[in-house]
């Protein structure tokens, strides 16, 4: 397995922002996560790939502790989050922004109010400042003159951008993306990839991206983790992935119907 090596002039460090340690999870007797171990470094874009039902979304829900592990833990900046009380967990979650697969915007709220929601809930800023910061976040994701519109009035690609604007509203240190390019055509998917890279560069965030989209994964990832049947089958750089000889990984990456997946 590859280790992230700091390049000359690279501001990232080897200190893990996120550490997943011996993580196990079962549902109804079926083991979904089997002792996962990995770390994500500051400023890294870490992409998790794998087929449907292989544990990707379950892993993401543990990282934000929407689920509690059967065994093992997740450390956020050195703090183990599984044993945390709700108030302490709340403080850790304030460091994170979540971009949901279907954007999960509030249909009854305007675009501005969707972005402002977290600021109104979790800060004591005056309303004028909340509105100014919300507009600033919309501009950061490339959206202008949409504040008064509602989610039903904008395109799928724009909804994804609003979802990212809402996720960065509280200036998080960590961004979690669940299938950010799902349902988008190749051009819009590429635009979202560029936006993910822009957030990493301009905000110095650490990102975990869950995706089925191999083109997206290869474009944005510093490292890629391949989950297969709840286990880490591969972890390394995109270049190392392309050189890998594991037939399961090769079949998945190429999208081929013939191969060991489903027969192992």
ZADO-538652 format. One record per atom (N, C-alpha, C): y negated, x negated, z; residue in three letters. Coordinates in steps of 0.2 Angstrom, whole numbers, plus 5000, padded with zeros to 4 digits. Layout:
<sites>
YXZALA ...
</sites>
This chain:
<sites>
500649965000UNK 500050005000UNK 499449965000UNK 498949984996UNK 498349944996UNK 497849955001UNK 497449895003UNK 496949905008UNK 496349895005UNK 495849935007UNK 495149925004UNK 494849865006UNK 494649825001UNK 494349765002UNK 493649765001UNK 493249745005UNK 492449745004UNK 492249694999UNK 491949714994UNK 491649674989UNK 491049644991UNK 490849594988UNK 490149554989UNK 489649604987UNK 489149614992UNK 488649664991UNK 488749734992UNK 489449754994UNK 489649814996UNK 489449835003UNK 489149885004UNK 488849905011UNK 489449935015UNK 489949955012UNK 490549985016UNK 490849935021UNK 491149955026UNK 491449905031UNK 492149935031UNK 492549885035UNK 493249905036UNK 493449945042UNK 492849965045UNK 492950005051UNK 493150075049UNK 493650105051UNK 493850175049UNK 493450225052UNK 493150275047UNK 492750325049UNK 493250385051UNK 493850385047UNK 494350435048UNK 495050395049UNK 495350415054UNK 496050385055UNK 496550445056UNK 497050445052UNK 497550495053UNK 498150455055UNK 498450475061UNK 498950435064UNK 499550475066UNK 500150455063UNK 500750485064UNK 500750565064UNK 500450595059UNK 500250665059UNK 500850705057UNK 501150755061UNK 501650795060UNK 501450875060UNK 501750915056UNK 501550985056UNK 502151025053UNK 502351075056UNK 502851125054UNK 502651195054UNK 502851235050UNK 502751305050UNK 503451345049UNK 503651385054UNK 504251415054UNK 504851375052UNK 504851315055UNK 505451275054UNK 505451235048UNK 504951235044UNK 504851195038UNK 504351145039UNK 504451085039UNK 504051025040UNK 503651015034UNK 502951015035UNK 502451015030UNK 502150945029UNK 501950915035UNK 501750845036UNK 502250805040UNK 502350745037UNK 502950705040UNK 502650635042UNK 502350635048UNK 502150565050UNK 501650535046UNK 501150565044UNK 500650535040UNK 500250485043UNK 500050425040UNK 499650365043UNK 499250345038UNK 498550345039UNK 498050315034UNK 497450315037UNK 496950275035UNK 496250265037UNK 495850275031UNK 495250295032UNK 494650305027UNK 494050265030UNK 493850215026UNK 493250175028UNK 492550205026UNK 492050185030UNK 491450205029UNK 491150195022UNK 490950255019UNK 490650255012UNK 491150265007UNK 491850265009UNK 492350275004UNK 492450345001UNK 492650344995UNK 492850414992UNK 493650404991UNK 493950444996UNK 494650444996UNK 494950504994UNK 495350504988UNK 495650564985UNK 496350574986UNK 496550634988UNK 497150654990UNK 497450704984UNK 497950674981UNK 498250714975UNK 498950734977UNK 499250784973UNK 499950804974UNK 500050874972UNK 500650894971UNK 500750964968UNK 500651024973UNK 500651084971UNK 500551134975UNK 501151134981UNK 500951154987UNK 501351154992UNK 501651094995UNK 501251034994UNK 501450974996UNK 501150945002UNK 500650995005UNK 500350975011UNK 499550955011UNK 499250955005UNK 498650935004UNK 498150975008UNK 498151035007UNK 497651075011UNK 497751085019UNK 498451075020UNK 498551075027UNK 498351015031UNK 498350955027UNK 498050895029UNK 497350895030UNK 496950925026UNK 496250935026UNK 496050985032UNK 496451035033UNK 496351075039UNK 496451035046UNK 496850985046UNK 496950945052UNK 496350905053UNK 496050875048UNK 495550825048UNK 494950865051UNK 494850925050UNK 494250965053UNK 494451005059UNK 495150995060UNK 495451035066UNK 495451105066UNK 495551135060UNK 495651205059UNK 496351215061UNK 496751165061UNK 497451175063UNK 497551115068UNK 498051125073UNK 498251075078UNK 498851045076UNK 498950985076UNK 499550945074UNK 500150955080UNK 500750955077UNK 501350965082UNK 501350895085UNK 501250845082UNK 501250775085UNK 500750735081UNK 500550675084UNK 500050635081UNK 499350655082UNK 498850625079UNK 498150645080UNK 497750625074UNK 497150645074UNK 496650625069UNK 496050595073UNK 495750545071UNK 495250505074UNK 494650505070UNK 494050535072UNK 493450535069UNK 492950485072UNK 492850435069UNK 492450385072UNK 492650355079UNK 493350355079UNK 493650335085UNK 493850385090UNK 493650445089UNK 493750495094UNK 494350535092UNK 494850545096UNK 495450585094UNK 495250665095UNK 495350705090UNK 495050765090UNK 495550825092UNK 496250805092UNK 496650855093UNK 496550885101UNK 496450835105UNK 496350865112UNK 495650895114UNK 495250885110UNK 494550905111UNK 494450975113UNK 494050995118UNK 493851065119UNK 493351085114UNK 493251155113UNK 492851185108UNK 492151155108UNK 491851145114UNK 491151115113UNK 491151045110UNK 491651005113UNK 491650935110UNK 491850935103UNK 492350975101UNK 492550985094UNK 491951005089UNK 491551045092UNK 490851065088UNK 490451005087UNK 490350965092UNK 489950905091UNK 490250865085UNK 490850855085UNK 491150815080UNK 491150845073UNK 491250915073UNK 491150945066UNK 490450945063UNK 489950935068UNK 489250925065UNK 489150865061UNK 489650815061UNK 489650765057UNK 489950775050UNK 490250835049UNK 490650845043UNK 490250905039UNK 490350895033UNK 490150955028UNK 490750965024UNK 490951035023UNK 491451055020UNK 491251095013UNK 491551075008UNK 491451105001UNK 492151145000UNK 492151205000UNK 492751244999UNK 492951254992UNK 493551274991UNK 493851274984UNK 493451334980UNK 493351384982UNK 492951444979UNK 492251444981UNK 491951394983UNK 491251384986UNK 491151424992UNK 491451484993UNK 491451524999UNK 490751545001UNK 490351554996UNK 489651574997UNK 489651655000UNK 489051665004UNK 489051735007UNK 488651775001UNK 489051824999UNK 488851864993UNK 488151904995UNK 488151925001UNK 487551965003UNK 486851925004UNK 486951855004UNK 486351815005UNK 486151784999UNK 485451774998UNK 485251734993UNK 485451664993UNK 485351624987UNK 485551554987UNK 485251514992UNK 484551524993UNK 484151494998UNK 484451505005UNK 484651565007UNK 484951585013UNK 485651555014UNK 485951555009UNK 486651515010UNK 486551445012UNK 486151415009UNK 486051335011UNK 485751335018UNK 485251385019UNK 484951375026UNK 485351405032UNK 485951435030UNK 486351465035UNK 486451415041UNK 486751355040UNK 486951305045UNK 486251285049UNK 485751275045UNK 485151255049UNK 484851305054UNK 484951365052UNK 484751425056UNK 485251425062UNK 485851415061UNK 486351425066UNK 486351365071UNK 486251305069UNK 486351245073UNK 485751205074UNK 485151225072UNK 484551185074UNK 484051235076UNK 483551205079UNK 482951245081UNK 482351235077UNK 482451215071UNK 481851195067UNK 481451265065UNK 480851255064UNK 480451315062UNK 480651335055UNK 480551405054UNK 480851435048UNK 480551395041UNK 479851375042UNK 479551345036UNK 479951285034UNK 480151245039UNK 480451175038UNK 481151195036UNK 481551245038UNK 482151265036UNK 482151275029UNK 481651315026UNK 481651335019UNK 481451275015UNK 481051225018UNK 480851165014UNK 481451125013UNK 481851115018UNK 482451075018UNK 482951105014UNK 483051165014UNK 483551195010UNK 483351185002UNK 482751195001UNK 482551184994UNK 482651114992UNK 482551064996UNK 482650994995UNK 483350984994UNK 483851014997UNK 484551004996UNK 484751034989UNK 484451094987UNK 484651114981UNK 484351074975UNK 483751044976UNK 483550994971UNK 484050934971UNK 484250914976UNK 484750854976UNK 485350864972UNK 485550924972UNK 486150944968UNK 485950964961UNK 485350964959UNK 485150974953UNK 484951054951UNK 484851094956UNK 484651164955UNK 483951174957UNK 483551204952UNK 482851224953UNK 482851304951UNK 482351334955UNK 482151404954UNK 482751454954UNK 483151434959UNK 483751484960UNK 483751514967UNK 483251494971UNK 483251514978UNK 483351584979UNK 483051634975UNK 483051704976UNK 483651734973UNK 484051704969UNK 484551734966UNK 485151744971UNK 485651784969UNK 486251794973UNK 486851764970UNK 487351744974UNK 487951714970UNK 488251744964UNK 488151814964UNK 488451854958UNK 488051844952UNK 487451814953UNK 486951804947UNK 486951734944UNK 487451684947UNK 487451614945UNK 488151604942UNK 488151544938UNK 488851524935UNK 489251494940UNK 489851484939UNK 490351454943UNK 490151384944UNK 489951344939UNK 489751274941UNK 489151274945UNK 488651324945UNK 488051324949UNK 488351344956UNK 488851384957UNK 489051404964UNK 489351334967UNK 489751294963UNK 489951234966UNK 489451194969UNK 488851184965UNK 488251144967UNK 487951174973UNK 487951244974UNK 487651274980UNK 488051254986UNK 488751264985UNK 489251244990UNK 489151174993UNK 488951124988UNK 488851054990UNK 488151054994UNK 487651084991UNK 487051084995UNK 487051115002UNK 487451165003UNK 487551195009UNK 487951145014UNK 488451115011UNK 488851065015UNK 488451005017UNK 487850985014UNK 487450925016UNK 486850955019UNK 486751015021UNK 486151045024UNK 486051005031UNK 486550995035UNK 486450955041UNK 486550885041UNK 486450855035UNK 486550785034UNK 487150755037UNK 487750775035UNK 488350755038UNK 488550675036UNK 488950645040UNK 489150575038UNK 489850585034UNK 490150635034UNK 490750645031UNK 490750715027UNK 490950705021UNK 491050765016UNK 491750775014UNK 492050835015UNK 492650855013UNK 492650905008UNK 493050895002UNK 493050934996UNK 493750964995UNK 493751024995UNK 494451054993UNK 494451084986UNK 494751044982UNK 494851064974UNK 494151084971UNK 493651034971UNK 492951044969UNK 492951064962UNK 493351044957UNK 493351054950UNK 493751114948UNK 494151144953UNK 494551204951UNK 494151254947UNK 494451284941UNK 494151334938UNK 493551314933UNK 493351254933UNK 492851234929UNK 493051204922UNK 492651204917UNK 492851174910UNK 492751104911UNK 493051064906UNK 492950984907UNK 492250964908UNK 491750994904UNK 491050964905UNK 490850984912UNK 490951044914UNK 490651054921UNK 491051014926UNK 491651004925UNK 492050964930UNK 491750894930UNK 491650864925UNK 491350804925UNK 490650794928UNK 490250854927UNK 489650854931UNK 489750854938UNK 490250894941UNK 490350894948UNK 490650824950UNK 491050794946UNK 491250724948UNK 490650674949UNK 490150684944UNK 489550644945UNK 489150664951UNK 489150724953UNK 488750744959UNK 489150714965UNK 489750714965UNK 490150684971UNK 489950614972UNK 489950574966UNK 489750504966UNK 489050494968UNK 488650544966UNK 487950534968UNK 487850544976UNK 488150594979UNK 488150604986UNK 488350544990UNK 488950514987UNK 489150454990UNK 488650394990UNK 488350394984UNK 487850334983UNK 487250344987UNK 486950404986UNK 486250424989UNK 486250434997UNK 486850464999UNK 486850485006UNK 487350445010UNK 487650395007UNK 488150345010UNK 488650385014UNK 488850445012UNK 489350485015UNK 490050455014UNK 490550465019UNK 491250455018UNK 491550525015UNK 491950515010UNK 492150575007UNK 492950575006UNK 493250635008UNK 493950655006UNK 493950705001UNK 494250694996UNK 494250744990UNK 495050764989UNK 495150834990UNK 495850854988UNK 495750884981UNK 496250864976UNK 496250884969UNK 496850884966UNK 496950924961UNK 497550924956UNK 497250884950UNK 496650874949UNK 496350854943UNK 496350784942UNK 496850754938UNK 496950684938UNK 496350644935UNK 496050674930UNK 495450644927UNK 494850634932UNK 494850684936UNK 494350684941UNK 494450634947UNK 495150634949UNK 495350584954UNK 495250514951UNK 495350494945UNK 495350424942UNK 494550414942UNK 494150464941UNK 493450444939UNK 493050434946UNK 493250464951UNK 492850464957UNK 493150424963UNK 493750404963UNK 494150384969UNK 494050304970UNK 493950284976UNK 494050214978UNK 494750204979UNK 495050254982UNK 495850244983UNK 496050314982UNK 496750324981UNK 497050384980UNK 497750384984UNK 497850444987UNK 498450454991UNK 498850504987UNK 499450494986UNK 499850544983UNK 500350574988UNK 500350634989UNK 500750674994UNK 501350704990UNK 501950694993UNK 502550724990UNK 502950744995UNK 503150814996UNK 503550835001UNK 503350815008UNK 502650815009UNK 502350805016UNK 502350725018UNK 502550685013UNK 502550615014UNK 502050575010UNK 501850515012UNK 501450475007UNK 501850435003UNK 501850454996UNK 502250424991UNK 501950364988UNK 501250364988UNK 500850314985UNK 500150314989UNK 499850254990UNK 499150244992UNK 498950184989UNK 498350184985UNK 498050124982UNK 497550144978UNK 497250094974UNK 496650104970UNK 496950144963UNK 496450174959UNK 496650204953UNK 496950154948UNK 496750084948UNK 497050034944UNK 497850024946UNK 497950024953UNK 498550014955UNK 499050074954UNK 498750134954UNK 499150194952UNK 499350194945UNK 498950164941UNK 499150164934UNK 499650114932UNK 499750064937UNK 500250014936UNK 500950034940UNK 500850084944UNK 501450104948UNK 502050124944UNK 502650114946UNK 503250124943UNK 503650184946UNK 503450214951UNK 503750264954UNK 503850324950UNK 504450344948UNK 504550404943UNK 504250464945UNK 504250484952UNK 503950544954UNK 503150544953UNK 502850484955UNK 502150484953UNK 501950484946UNK 502350444942UNK 502250444935UNK 502250514932UNK 502750554934UNK 502850614931UNK 502250664933UNK 502050654939UNK 501450694941UNK 500850674938UNK 500750614937UNK 500050594934UNK 500050614927UNK 500650604923UNK 500650624916UNK 500750694915UNK 500850734920UNK 500950804919UNK 501550824915UNK 502050784916UNK 502650804911UNK 503150844915UNK 503550884911UNK 503950934914UNK 504650904915UNK 504850854912UNK 505450814913UNK 505350754917UNK 505850754923UNK 505750704927UNK 506050724934UNK 505950684939UNK 506350694945UNK 506050744950UNK 505450764949UNK 505050814953UNK 505450884952UNK 505650904958UNK 506050964958UNK 506750954959UNK 507050894958UNK 507750884958UNK 507950834964UNK 507350794966UNK 507550754972UNK 507650784978UNK 
</sites>
